[in-house]
Amino acid sequence: MKKTFLKKMISAGIIAATMCTMAPLGVSALEKEVSSNWKQSSDSTWSYCIGNTPVKGWKNISNIWYYFDNNGKMKTGWINDAGKWYYADNTGAMQTGILKISGNVYCLNKSGVMQTGSVKIGNKNYQFSINGQILGSELPKVDKGFDSNNNLIKPNEDSNKTESTSNSGSTNKPTPTETDKGSSTNSNSTVNNSTSNNVSSGGNSVTVSGLPQLSEKYSVTVQSNAESKILELMNAKRTEAGLKPLSIDYTLQSVARYKSNHMIQNGYFNHVNPDGTKWTNWLNTIGYKYNSTAENIAYNTTDPVELFNQWWNSQGHRENMMNPSYTKVGIGVLLGNGKYMGTQTFAG
């Protein structure tokens, strides 16, 4: 039967019950050419139906592989299937090759499976972490790049450029599937002209005088050894590049730990807090003096020191760490709710 193709718009990543009926066109994120088997439910998510039955699992459609969850919803971003990781762009198409996703480089084999350990690409071996991110400063040629919303990036664009808060917040918000992957990063920066300073002490406290006491839904432990190691690794890179090393500022460290704990207790991963504020609002609230500031965040489930490599292998985060205008830093690494959550707060 001849297929009729329609132009429809996708909004990905929303979980809801499957409805194998056509919904009115409306909210859009990307154009997609679909046949009559594609069905968009009222929540704008997509399913592929054979008759009235939505497909589940992997499906090859017009020589493109798609994955549908147990509710028949097409998945985008990172997909975990039987312990193996795959990646689909925001049209749902499974990807292969060397991909740069949210500033991090991954290798996906011909079957779409994310590779770890030693991988031979061309005539050279490269090392990839347990989270799939490449290790070291030498990178293979990237085939495609995607931003944190799974959009294909045009050549010479970079999805992890630091962003001024004079714009409407960070665009580096990770997708839920990216968060579920167990390893992600984000960065942001701003400039201000505060005039007063607040001095705080060190130790392993996760509270900040002047900021609200956080809930204790999850127990947390400060990873002070990892914080020190990350500072050591970062300053080694700065010294190698002829830059002055950063000094630990205990107020920034308190705020960095507070941010990591805030994300753990409130179940989110973003520079923008659930109430719409940012770390800059916190700095202003406690009266911290700075001319410019930036924040890096990252997490994983395996190794707190690996957070440094996640930041280093992402251009936006690396630029924050190597910015000569920053002279002070606070590093907050906490273990809680099954993950190592890390925050770097810079100031100059």
SERO-4910 file (N, C-alpha, C, O; in steps of 0.05 Angstrom, whole numbers):
BEGIN
 pado doro    nc1    nc2    nc3   cac1   cac2   cac3    cc1    cc2    cc3    oc1    oc2    oc3
  Met    A     17    -24      0      0      0      0     18     25      0     37     26     15
  Lys    A     12     43    -16     27     68    -18     25     84      8      3     88     18
  Lys    A     49     92     18     49    107     44     45    136     39     56    148     20
  Thr    A     28    148     55     23    177     54     40    190     75     39    184     98
  Phe    A     57    209     66     75    222     84     64    250     92     55    265     75
  Leu    A     66    256    118     57    281    129     80    294    143     98    281    153
  Lys    A     79    320    145     98    335    161     87    338    189     65    350    193
  Lys    A    102    327    209     93    330    237    116    340    254    139    339    245
  Met    A    110    348    277    130    360    295    132    343    320    113    333    331
  Ile    A    158    339    329    163    322    352    170    338    377    184    358    375
  Ser    A    159    330    399    169    339    425    176    314    441    159    298    448
  Ala    A    202    310    447    212    285    457    215    285    487    218    306    499
  Gly    A    215    261    499    224    258    526    201    259    547    207    258    571
  Ile    A    176    261    539    154    262    558    142    234    560    136    222    539
  Ile    A    138    224    584    128    197    589     98    198    595     90    213    612
  Ala    A     83    183    580     54    182    584     43    157    571     58    143    558
  Ala    A     18    151    576      5    127    564      3    130    534     -1    152    524
  Thr    A      5    108    520      4    108    491    -25    111    481    -44     98    492
  Met    A    -28    127    461    -54    130    447    -49    128    418    -36    145    406
  Cys    A    -58    106    405    -53    102    376    -74    116    360    -87    103    343
  Thr    A    -77    142    364    -95    158    347    -79    183    340    -62    192    355
  Met    A    -86    195    318    -72    219    309    -82    243    326   -105    247    331
  Ala    A    -62    258    335    -69    282    351    -65    307    334    -50    306    314
  Pro    A    -79    329    340    -76    353    325    -47    363    325    -33    359    345
  Leu    A    -38    375    303    -11    386    302    -10    411    320    -29    426    322
  Gly    A     13    414    333     15    437    351     43    441    360     60    450    345
  Val    A     49    435    386     75    440    398     96    427    382     94    404    374
  Ser    A    118    441    377    139    431    359    166    434    370    172    453    385
  Ala    A    184    415    363    212    417    368    228    411    343    251    421    340
  Leu    A    218    394    326    232    386    302    213    374    282    194    361    289
  Glu    A    218    380    256    201    368    236    209    339    231    232    332    232
  Lys    A    189    322    227    194    294    221    174    285    200    150    291    201
  Glu    A    185    270    180    168    260    159    159    232    168    176    215    174
  Val    A    133    228    169    122    203    181    102    190    163     89    204    147
  Ser    A    100    164    165     80    150    150     55    146    167     55    155    190
  Ser    A     35    134    157     10    131    172     13    112    196     -4    111    213
  Asn    A     35     97    197     40     80    220     49     96    245     46     87    268
  Trp    A     61    119    240     69    136    262     45    150    274     29    161    260
  Lys    A     43    148    300     20    160    315     31    179    337     49    172    352
  Gln    A     20    203    337     28    222    358      5    224    378    -18    230    371
  Ser    A     11    219    404     -9    220    424    -14    249    433     -1    267    424
  Ser    A    -33    252    450    -41    279    459    -19    293    474    -20    318    476
  Asp    A      0    278    485     22    291    499     46    297    481     67    304    491
  Ser    A     42    294    455     61    300    434     84    279    431    103    284    417
  Thr    A     82    257    446    102    236    442     93    218    419     70    218    410
  Trp    A    113    202    409    108    186    385    110    156    389    125    147    406
  Ser    A     93    142    375     93    113    375     91    103    346     83    118    328
  Tyr    A     99     78    342     96     66    315     78     42    318     84     23    333
  Cys    A     55     44    305     34     24    309     31      6    285     32     15    262
  Ile    A     28    -20    290     20    -39    269     -8    -47    276    -14    -60    295
  Gly    A    -26    -38    259    -55    -39    266    -59    -20    289    -53      4    286
  Asn    A    -71    -29    311    -75    -12    334    -55    -19    356    -58     -9    379
  Thr    A    -34    -34    350    -15    -43    370     11    -28    368     24    -30    347
  Pro    A     20    -14    389     45      0    387     69    -19    389     68    -39    404
  Val    A     89    -14    373    114    -30    373    129    -24    399    129     -2    409
  Lys    A    142    -45    410    159    -42    433    186    -53    427    189    -73    412
  Gly    A    207    -41    439    235    -50    434    245    -38    408    236    -17    399
  Trp    A    265    -52    396    278    -41    371    261    -47    347    248    -68    344
  Lys    A    261    -28    328    246    -31    303    261    -17    281    267      7    283
  Asn    A    267    -31    259    279    -19    236    257     -9    217    241    -24    207
  Ile    A    257     18    214    237     31    197    251     47    176    265     66    182
  Ser    A    247     39    151    260     52    128    290     54    132    303     75    127
  Asn    A    302     31    141    331     29    145    342     46    167    366     52    168
  Ile    A    325     54    185    334     69    209    323     54    234    300     46    234
  Trp    A    341     50    253    333     36    278    322     56    298    333     77    303
  Tyr    A    299     48    310    286     64    331    282     46    355    280     21    352
  Tyr    A    279     58    378    274     42    403    249     53    416    246     77    420
  Phe    A    231     35    424    206     42    437    205     28    464    211      5    467
  Asp    A    197     43    485    197     33    512    173     14    516    158      8    497
  Asn    A    169      5    541    148    -14    547    120     -3    543    101    -18    542
  Asn    A    118     24    541     93     36    536     90     43    506     70     55    497
  Gly    A    110     34    490    108     40    461    117     67    454    112     76    431
  Lys    A    130     82    472    139    109    467    166    109    454    185     95    464
  Met    A    170    124    432    196    126    420    215    141    438    209    162    449
  Lys    A    239    130    442    259    141    459    279    158    444    285    152    421
  Thr    A    289    179    457    311    195    445    333    198    466    328    191    490
  Gly    A    356    207    458    378    210    477    390    183    484    390    165    467
  Trp    A    401    181    508    414    156    516    393    135    523    373    140    537
  Ile    A    398    110    513    380     88    517    395     64    528    416     56    517
  Asn    A    386     54    551    398     30    563    381      6    556    358      4    565
  Asp    A    392    -13    541    378    -37    534    396    -61    541    417    -65    529
  Ala    A    386    -77    561    400   -101    570    429    -94    578    448   -110    573
  Gly    A    433    -71    591    459    -64    602    477    -51    581    500    -43    588
  Lys    A    468    -48    557    484    -34    536    472     -7    530    447     -4    531
  Trp    A    489     12    525    480     40    520    480     46    490    499     40    475
  Tyr    A    459     59    481    455     68    454    448     97    455    440    108    476
  Tyr    A    450    111    432    442    139    431    425    144    406    432    136    384
  Ala    A    403    158    410    385    166    388    382    196    388    379    209    409
  Asp    A    382    208    364    378    237    362    349    244    368    333    226    374
  Asn    A    341    269    366    314    276    374    293    269    353    269    275    357
  Thr    A    301    256    331    281    243    314    277    214    321    261    200    309
  Gly    A    293    204    340    292    176    348    311    158    334    313    134    340
  Ala    A    326    168    314    344    152    298    369    144    314    383    161    324
  Met    A    374    118    316    398    108    329    423    117    315    424    117    290
  Gln    A    443    124    330    468    135    318    491    115    322    492     99    340
  Thr    A    511    118    304    536    102    305    559    121    299    555    143    290
  Gly    A    583    112    305    607    127    299    618    143    322    611    137    345
  Ile    A    635    162    317    647    180    337    628    204    341    625    220    322
  Leu    A    616    206    364    597    227    369    606    245    391    618    236    411
  Lys    A    601    271    388    606    291    409    579    299    419    563    312    405
  Ile    A    573    291    444    546    296    456    549    313    480    563    305    499
  Ser    A    537    336    480    539    355    502    568    361    510    575    364    533
  Gly    A    586    362    489    613    368    494    631    345    500    656    348    501
  Asn    A    620    321    504    636    297    510    637    278    485    617    276    471
  Val    A    660    265    481    663    248    457    659    219    465    671    209    485
  Tyr    A    643    205    449    637    177    453    642    162    427    643    173    405
  Cys    A    646    135    430    648    118    407    626     97    408    624     82    427
  Leu    A    609     97    387    588     77    385    594     59    361    597     69    339
  Asn    A    594     33    365    602     15    344    580     13    322    560     26    324
  Lys    A    585     -5    303    566     -7    280    538    -16    289    519    -11    275
  Ser    A    537    -29    312    511    -37    323    499    -16    341    477    -20    351
  Gly    A    513      6    344    503     28    360    510     27    390    501     43    405
  Val    A    526      6    398    532      2    426    555     21    434    576     22    421
  Met    A    551     35    456    572     52    467    596     36    476    593     15    490
  Gln    A    621     44    469    645     29    475    659     41    500    658     65    505
  Thr    A    672     23    514    688     32    537    716     18    535    720      0    519
  Gly    A    735     27    552    761     16    551    777     24    527    774     46    517
  Ser    A    795      6    518    812     12    495    797      6    469    787    -16    465
  Val    A    796     26    451    782     24    426    800     32    403    812     54    404
  Lys    A    804     15    383    820     22    360    803     37    340    784     27    330
  Ile    A    812     62    334    798     78    314    818     85    293    838    100    298
  Gly    A    814     76    268    835     79    248    859     62    255    856     38    260
  Asn    A    882     74    257    906     60    265    915     67    294    938     61    301
  Lys    A    898     79    309    905     89    336    886     78    357    862     77    352
  Asn    A    896     72    380    880     64    403    873     88    420    891    104    426
  Tyr    A    848     89    428    839    110    446    827     97    471    816     75    469
  Gln    A    828    111    493    817    101    518    791    115    525    789    140    523
  Phe    A    770     99    532    744    110    539    737    101    567    742     78    575
  Ser    A    726    119    584    720    113    611    697     93    613    684     87    593
  Ile    A    691     84    637    669     66    642    642     79    634    623     65    628
  Asn    A    641    106    633    617    120    625    617    127    596    599    140    586
  Gly    A    638    117    581    638    120    552    652    145    542    655    148    518
  Gln    A    660    163    560    673    188    551    702    184    546    716    169    561
  Ile    A    712    196    525    740    192    518    759    204    539    752    225    551
  Leu    A    781    191    544    801    201    563    825    212    549    832    203    527
  Gly    A    837    233    560    861    245    548    853    269    530    829    273    525
  Ser    A    873    283    522    868    308    507    867    303    476    857    320    462
  Glu    A    878    281    467    878    275    438    852    261    430    845    241    442
  Leu    A    838    273    411    812    263    403    812    253    375    826    264    358
  Pro    A    796    232    369    792    224    341    774    243    326    761    260    339
  Lys    A    772    241    300    754    258    285    726    252    292    717    228    291
  Val    A    711    272    298    683    269    306    665    268    281    668    285    263
  Asp    A    648    248    280    629    245    257    605    264    259    597    276    239
  Lys    A    594    266    283    571    283    287    572    295    315    584    283    333
  Gly    A    559    318    318    557    330    345    528    335    351    512    342    334
  Phe    A    521    332    377    494    337    386    494    353    412    512    350    428
  Asp    A    474    371    415    473    386    439    458    370    461    450    347    456
  Ser    A    454    382    484    441    367    506    412    361    502    400    346    517
  Asn    A    400    373    481    372    367    474    371    348    450    349    345    438
  Asn    A    394    335    444    396    315    423    392    327    395    385    312    376
  Asn    A    396    353    392    395    366    366    422    363    352    443    367    365
  Leu    A    422    357    326    447    356    311    459    384    309    445    403    303
  Ile    A    485    386    315    499    412    314    512    416    287    525    397    277
  Lys    A    509    439    276    522    445    251    552    447    255    561    452    277
  Pro    A    568    443    234    597    444    237    606    470    250    595    492    244
  Asn    A    626    468    267    638    491    281    622    501    304    630    521    317
  Glu    A    598    489    309    583    497    333    593    479    356    604    458    352
  Asp    A    588    488    381    595    472    404    573    475    424    565    496    432
  Ser    A    563    452    433    540    452    451    546    458    479    527    462    495
  Asn    A    572    461    487    578    466    515    592    492    519    608    495    538
  Lys    A    588    512    501    598    539    506    586    549    532    563    545    537
  Thr    A    603    563    548    592    575    572    573    597    564    576    610    543
  Glu    A    554    602    581    533    621    574    529    642    595    528    635    619
  Ser    A    527    667    587    523    688    606    495    688    617    476    682    602
  Thr    A    493    694    643    466    694    655    451    719    647    428    723    657
  Ser    A    462    737    631    447    759    621    426    749    601    406    763    595
  Asn    A    431    724    590    411    711    574    391    697    592    393    698    616
  Ser    A    371    684    580    349    673    596    357    645    606    344    625    600
  Gly    A    379    643    622    386    619    634    402    601    616    407    607    593
  Ser    A    411    578    628    428    559    613    411    542    594    389    534    600
  Thr    A    422    537    570    409    519    551    421    492    553    414    474    536
  Asn    A    438    486    572    452    461    574    437    441    591    450    423    604
  Lys    A    411    443    593    396    425    609    396    397    598    388    393    575
  Pro    A    405    377    614    406    350    603    379    337    602    361    344    617
  Thr    A    375    319    583    350    304    581    348    284    603    368    276    614
  Pro    A    324    274    610    321    254    630    338    229    624    350    218    642
  Thr    A    339    220    599    354    196    592    384    201    595    398    183    602
  Glu    A    392    226    591    421    232    595    427    231    625    448    221    633
  Thr    A    409    241    642    412    239    670    413    210    679    429    202    696
  Asp    A    395    193    669    394    165    676    420    150    669    425    129    680
  Lys    A    435    161    649    459    147    640    480    145    662    497    128    661
  Gly    A    478    162    682    496    160    704    521    177    701    540    175    717
  Ser    A    523    194    681    546    211    677    539    235    660    531    231    637
  Ser    A    541    259    671    535    282    655    549    306    666    559    306    688
  Thr    A    550    327    649    564    352    657    548    376    648    531    374    630
  Asn    A    554    399    660    542    424    652    558    447    662    573    444    682
  Ser    A    557    470    648    573    493    656    558    518    651    540    519    634
  Asn    A    565    539    665    553    565    661    571    586    673    588    580    690
  Ser    A    568    611    665    585    633    675    570    659    674    551    662    659
  Thr    A    580    679    690    567    705    690    587    726    700    609    719    710
  Val    A    580    751    698    596    773    707    579    790    725    555    795    719
  Asn    A    590    800    747    575    817    766    594    837    779    618    835    775
  Asn    A    583    854    794    600    874    808    591    876    837    583    898    846
  Ser    A    591    854    852    584    855    880    604    870    896    627    873    887
  Thr    A    597    881    919    615    899    933    622    889    961    639    902    974
  Ser    A    609    869    972    616    860    999    624    831    999    620    817    979
  Asn    A    636    822   1020    647    795   1021    638    781   1046    634    794   1067
  Asn    A    636    755   1045    629    739   1068    650    717   1071    655    702   1052
  Val    A    662    716   1094    683    696   1099    672    672   1114    658    676   1134
  Ser    A    678    649   1104    667    624   1116    690    606   1122    712    609   1111
  Ser    A    686    587   1140    707    568   1147    705    543   1130    685    538   1116
  Gly    A    726    526   1132    727    501   1116    713    479   1131    691    483   1141
  Gly    A    726    455   1132    713    432   1144    696    417   1124    699    421   1100
  Asn    A    679    399   1135    662    383   1117    633    390   1119    616    373   1114
  Ser    A    627    415   1124    599    424   1126    587    426   1099    600    433   1079
  Val    A    560    420   1098    546    424   1073    524    445   1076    506    447   1060
  Thr    A    527    461   1097    508    483   1101    523    509   1096    547    511   1098
  Val    A    507    530   1090    518    557   1085    502    576   1101    477    578   1099
  Ser    A    516    592   1117    502    612   1133    489    632   1115    502    644   1098
  Gly    A    463    637   1120    448    655   1103    431    642   1082    413    655   1071
  Leu    A    435    617   1077    419    602   1057    402    581   1072    409    572   1093
  Pro    A    379    574   1060    360    556   1074    373    529   1080    389    518   1065
  Gln    A    365    518   1103    374    491   1110    361    472   1091    336    473   1086
  Leu    A    376    453   1080    365    434   1060    353    410   1074    360    403   1097
  Ser    A    334    398   1061    322    373   1071    343    351   1073    364    353   1060
  Glu    A    337    331   1088    356    308   1091    342    283   1081    342    262   1094
  Lys    A    331    285   1057    318    261   1045    339    239   1040    333    216   1044
  Tyr    A    363    247   1032    385    228   1028    409    235   1045    415    259   1048
  Ser    A    421    215   1057    446    220   1072    468    226   1052    470    213   1031
  Val    A    486    244   1058    508    251   1041    534    251   1056    535    256   1080
  Thr    A    556    246   1042    583    248   1054    600    264   1035    600    260   1011
  Val    A    615    282   1047    634    299   1031    658    283   1023    670    269   1040
  Gln    A    665    284    998    688    270    987    712    289    986    720    298    965
  Ser    A    723    295   1010    744    316   1011    769    308    997    783    325    985
  Asn    A    776    282    997    800    273    983    797    278    953    816    286    939
  Ala    A    773    272    943    768    276    914    769    306    907    780    313    886
  Glu    A    758    323    925    759    352    920    788    361    918    795    377    900
  Ser    A    805    351    936    833    359    935    847    349    910    863    364    898
  Lys    A    841    325    902    853    314    878    845    329    853    861    334    835
  Ile    A    819    336    851    809    351    828    823    379    827    830    388    805
  Leu    A    827    392    850    842    417    850    870    413    841    881    429    825
  Glu    A    883    391    850    910    385    841    912    381    811    930    392    798
  Leu    A    894    366    800    894    360    771    889    386    755    902    390    735
  Met    A    870    402    765    863    426    750    887    446    751    893    458    730
  Asn    A    899    449    774    921    468    776    946    458    760    962    474    751
  Ala    A    949    432    758    971    421    741    967    429    712    986    437    698
  Lys    A    942    428    703    936    437    675    940    467    672    951    475    651
  Arg    A    933    482    692    936    511    690    966    518    690    975    535    674
  Thr    A    981    506    707   1010    512    709   1024    504    683   1041    519    673
  Glu    A   1016    481    672   1027    472    646   1022    492    624   1038    495    606
  Ala    A    999    506    626    991    525    605   1002    553    611    996    572    597
  Gly    A   1017    556    633   1028    582    640   1009    599    655   1014    623    657
  Leu    A    988    588    667    969    603    682    974    600    712    987    580    720
  Lys    A    965    619    728    968    617    757    949    596    768    926    595    758
  Pro    A    957    581    787    939    561    799    916    575    814    920    597    824
  Leu    A    894    561    816    871    571    831    875    565    861    886    544    868
  Ser    A    867    583    878    867    578    906    839    571    916    819    581    906
  Ile    A    838    553    936    812    546    948    801    569    964    815    581    981
  Asp    A    776    576    959    762    596    974    740    581    990    723    568    978
  Tyr    A    741    583   1016    724    567   1032    694    575   1030    677    558   1033
  Thr    A    689    600   1024    661    608   1019    651    595    993    629    584    992
  Leu    A    667    597    972    660    584    947    657    554    950    640    541    938
  Gln    A    675    542    967    673    513    971    647    506    986    634    486    979
  Ser    A    639    523   1005    614    518   1019    590    520   1000    572    503   1001
  Val    A    591    539    982    569    542    962    570    519    942    548    509    934
  Ala    A    593    510    934    595    487    915    584    462    928    569    447    915
  Arg    A    591    457    953    580    434    967    550    436    971    535    417    968
  Tyr    A    541    461    977    512    466    980    497    460    954    476    448    954
  Lys    A    509    468    931    497    463    905    495    433    900    474    423    891
  Ser    A    517    418    905    516    389    900    495    376    917    480    359    908
  Asn    A    494    384    943    474    373    961    446    381    952    427    365    954
  His    A    443    406    943    417    416    934    406    399    911    382    392    910
  Met    A    424    391    892    415    375    869    408    347    878    389    335    868
  Ile    A    424    336    897    418    309    907    391    308    922    374    291    916
  Gln    A    387    327    941    363    326    957    338    332    941    316    323    948
  Asn    A    341    349    920    317    358    905    314    343    878    295    349    863
  Gly    A    332    325    872    329    307    849    329    321    822    312    317    805
  Tyr    A    349    339    817    351    352    792    380    355    784    398    349    800
  Phe    A    386    364    759    414    368    750    413    391    731    408    388    707
  Asn    A    418    415    741    417    439    725    429    462    740    430    463    764
  His    A    439    482    725    448    507    738    425    522    750    428    536    770
  Val    A    402    520    738    378    534    748    365    516    769    358    493    764
  Asn    A    361    527    793    348    512    815    318    510    810    307    525    794
  Pro    A    305    491    823    276    488    819    260    513    823    239    516    812
  Asp    A    270    531    841    255    556    845    263    578    826    253    601    829
  Gly    A    280    572    806    287    592    786    312    608    792    321    624    776
  Thr    A    324    604    816    348    618    823    373    603    813    371    580    804
  Lys    A    396    616    816    422    603    808    442    607    831    435    619    852
  Trp    A    466    597    827    487    601    847    494    630    850    502    638    872
  Thr    A    490    646    829    496    675    832    477    688    852    485    707    866
  Asn    A    452    679    853    433    690    872    443    683    901    440    699    919
  Trp    A    453    659    904    463    651    930    487    668    938    489    677    961
  Leu    A    506    672    919    529    689    925    521    717    933    532    728    952
  Asn    A    501    728    919    492    755    926    478    755    953    481    774    968
  Thr    A    463    734    959    449    732    985    468    733   1008    462    746   1028
  Ile    A    490    718   1006    509    717   1029    529    740   1027    547    742   1044
  Gly    A    526    757   1007    543    781   1005    571    775    996    590    789   1005
  Tyr    A    575    756    978    602    749    969    611    768    947    596    774    929
  Lys    A    636    777    949    647    797    930    660    782    907    676    765    910
  Tyr    A    652    790    882    664    779    858    660    797    835    641    813    835
  Asn    A    678    796    815    674    810    790    663    792    768    646    800    752
  Ser    A    672    766    768    661    747    749    660    720    763    675    715    782
  Thr    A    642    703    754    639    677    767    629    657    746    617    664    726
  Ala    A    634    632    751    624    610    734    619    585    751    629    583    773
  Glu    A    604    567    740    598    542    754    599    519    734    588    520    713
  Asn    A    613    497    743    612    472    729    598    451    747    602    451    771
  Ile    A    582    434    735    569    413    750    573    387    735    574    387    710
  Ala    A    574    365    749    576    338    737    569    317    757    570    322    781
  Tyr    A    563    293    748    559    271    766    567    245    752    567    243    727
  Asn    A    572    225    768    575    197    758    569    178    780    565    187    803
  Thr    A    569    153    775    562    133    795    585    115    802    582     95    815
  Thr    A    609    122    793    632    104    796    656    115    810    667    101    827
  Asp    A    664    140    805    690    150    815    688    180    817    685    194    797
  Pro    A    692    191    841    690    220    845    712    235    830    707    258    821
  Val    A    736    224    828    757    238    815    753    239    785    762    257    771
  Glu    A    738    220    774    731    219    745    715    244    737    714    250    713
  Leu    A    703    258    756    689    282    750    707    302    736    699    317    719
  Phe    A    733    303    744    751    321    731    754    315    702    753    333    685
  Asn    A    757    289    694    759    282    666    734    289    651    735    297    627
  Gln    A    710    286    663    686    294    650    686    324    643    678    332    622
  Trp    A    695    340    662    697    369    657    719    375    637    714    391    618
  Trp    A    742    362    640    764    369    622    758    362    593    767    376    575
  Asn    A    743    340    588    738    331    561    714    346    548    705    339    526
  Ser    A    704    367    561    683    383    550    693    412    548    703    423    567
  Gln    A    691    423    524    703    449    519    693    471    538    710    486    548
  Gly    A    667    473    542    657    494    559    667    493    587    674    513    599
  His    A    668    468    598    678    464    626    708    469    627    718    481    647
  Arg    A    722    460    607    751    464    606    758    493    605    777    503    618
  Glu    A    742    509    590    747    537    588    743    551    615    758    569    622
  Asn    A    724    542    630    720    553    657    744    547    675    754    565    689
  Met    A    754    522    674    777    514    690    802    529    682    820    533    699
  Met    A    805    536    657    829    548    647    826    579    643    844    591    631
  Asn    A    805    590    652    800    619    649    819    635    666    818    632    691
  Pro    A    837    651    655    856    666    671    844    687    689    857    697    707
  Ser    A    819    695    684    806    716    700    797    705    727    791    720    745
  Tyr    A    796    678    729    788    666    755    812    660    772    832    649    762
  Thr    A    811    668    797    834    664    815    827    646    838    845    635    852
  Lys    A    801    642    843    792    626    866    771    606    857    758    609    836
  Val    A    769    584    872    750    563    865    741    549    890    755    548    910
  Gly    A    717    540    889    706    522    910    698    496    896    685    497    876
  Ile    A    706    473    907    699    447    895    683    431    916    692    427    938
  Gly    A    659    423    908    642    408    926    634    381    913    619    380    894
  Val    A    645    359    924    638    333    914    625    317    937    637    313    958
  Leu    A    601    308    933    585    294    953    576    267    942    570    264    918
  Leu    A    575    247    959    563    221    952    536    219    966    534    222    990
  Gly    A    515    215    949    488    213    960    469    203    940    472    209    916
  Asn    A    450    187    948    430    175    930    443    160    907    433    161    884
  Gly    A    465    146    913    478    128    893    495    142    872    502    129    852
  Lys    A    501    167    876    518    181    856    537    200    869    533    211    891
  Tyr    A    559    205    855    578    226    862    570    252    847    571    253    823
  Met    A    562    272    862    553    297    851    575    318    855    584    322    878
  Gly    A    584    331    834    606    350    836    598    378    826    584    380    806
  Thr    A    608    398    840    605    426    832    631    441    835    645    438    855
  Gln    A    638    456    814    660    475    816    649    503    814    634    509    795
  Thr    A    655    520    833    646    548    833    671    566    831    687    566    849
  Phe    A    673    581    810    696    598    804    689    628    810    666    636    808
  Ala    A    710    643    816    706    672    820    733    686    814    755    675    818
  Gly    A    730    711    805    753    727    800    747    756    805    764    774    802
***
